[in-house]
Amino acid sequence: MMPVTQFSAPLSKLSSPMRAEQATRFKLYTYWRSSAAYRVRIALNLKGLPFESIPVHLVRQGGEQLSEDYRHINPQGLVPVLLEDDQALTQSMAICEYLDECFKDYPLLPLEPLERARIRSLTLQVACEIHPLNNLRVQNYLKQKCPGTLDPVDWMLHWMREGFAPIEKQLVHCANKSSGYFGERPGLFECFLIPQVYNANRFGVDMTAFPTICSIVTQCGKLDAFKQAAPENQPDAELV
Ligand SMILES: N[C@@H](CCC(=O)N[C@@H](CS)C(=O)NCC(=O)O)C(=O)O
């Protein structure tokens, strides 16, 4: 992983860790409502790996993720970043797969190559086809370039529906009827799906058109790993 020291990150200038009572192996730069950070929180929880949250406020003061200090840690100016000792790793899918390779007790991917590819395909449909179009910086760009002509929320709802519809079709045929998840138990795909559905609900997508997705969300919502990763249960949650 990328050594943080390579970027001489003055970490102390960012928000201080909110759960600093004990030194943990992992630290996660996160924001309570970030769906990409939410994915990694679920993966860490499923694997039973404790971590310390380091909140990065994506909105306050124009966004802490854009500060020079934070860009020393992630030159992309995005959350999440996983820190392990002095090593920083970016991109939620790379982080989840790294954890999966290192901690095998609770696999996020099946063993069989074709099954692995199918799960990755569904996961990437969330990560590459839905999420990037709806990211905060895309929203800000649309607001700036198309004021009054394009409603950024309509844009988001459109791309979420466009993305969920084919996922739903694929799941109807493949979802595991006995477990209620895509496979025997939640894994990489659920780590990505559940945060995207959280966003969809937040912005008012009518999810009744996607009953299989909703049933997976309901099943996952019963598990502590998902409950503890939920935005409202984060130390930086702003619940007013
Ligand atoms: N592909 C990246 C996406 C990361 C990402 O876009 N994070 C969002 C929050 S969900 C972010 O930091 N946005 C800040 C911005 O757009 O300025 C990943 O999977 O880690």
PDBQT file of the ligand as one rigid body, heavy atoms in Angstrom, charges set to zero:
ROOT
HETATM    1  N1  LIG A 301     -14.471   4.793  -6.582  1.00  0.00    +0.000 N 
HETATM    2  C1  LIG A 301     -14.243   5.364  -5.284  1.00  0.00    +0.000 C 
HETATM    3  C2  LIG A 301     -15.286   6.424  -5.024  1.00  0.00    +0.000 C 
HETATM    4  C3  LIG A 301     -14.976   7.235  -3.792  1.00  0.00    +0.000 C 
HETATM    5  C4  LIG A 301     -15.921   8.417  -3.712  1.00  0.00    +0.000 C 
HETATM    6  O1  LIG A 301     -16.393   8.912  -4.717  1.00  0.00    +0.000 OA
HETATM    7  N2  LIG A 301     -16.195   8.879  -2.477  1.00  0.00    +0.000 N 
HETATM    8  C5  LIG A 301     -17.093   9.984  -2.319  1.00  0.00    +0.000 C 
HETATM    9  C6  LIG A 301     -18.021   9.760  -1.163  1.00  0.00    +0.000 C 
HETATM   10  S1  LIG A 301     -19.117   8.425  -1.434  1.00  0.00    +0.000 SA
HETATM   11  C7  LIG A 301     -16.321  11.249  -2.070  1.00  0.00    +0.000 C 
HETATM   12  O2  LIG A 301     -15.325  11.227  -1.371  1.00  0.00    +0.000 OA
HETATM   13  N3  LIG A 301     -16.778  12.365  -2.644  1.00  0.00    +0.000 N 
HETATM   14  C8  LIG A 301     -16.163  13.626  -2.446  1.00  0.00    +0.000 C 
HETATM   15  C9  LIG A 301     -16.357  14.551  -3.592  1.00  0.00    +0.000 C 
HETATM   16  O3  LIG A 301     -17.058  14.200  -4.562  1.00  0.00    +0.000 OA
HETATM   17  O4  LIG A 301     -15.833  15.658  -3.507  1.00  0.00    +0.000 OA
HETATM   18  C10 LIG A 301     -14.279   4.273  -4.219  1.00  0.00    +0.000 C 
HETATM   19  O5  LIG A 301     -14.955   3.268  -4.456  1.00  0.00    +0.000 OA
HETATM   20  O6  LIG A 301     -13.621   4.391  -3.175  1.00  0.00    +0.000 OA
ENDROOT
TORSDOF 0
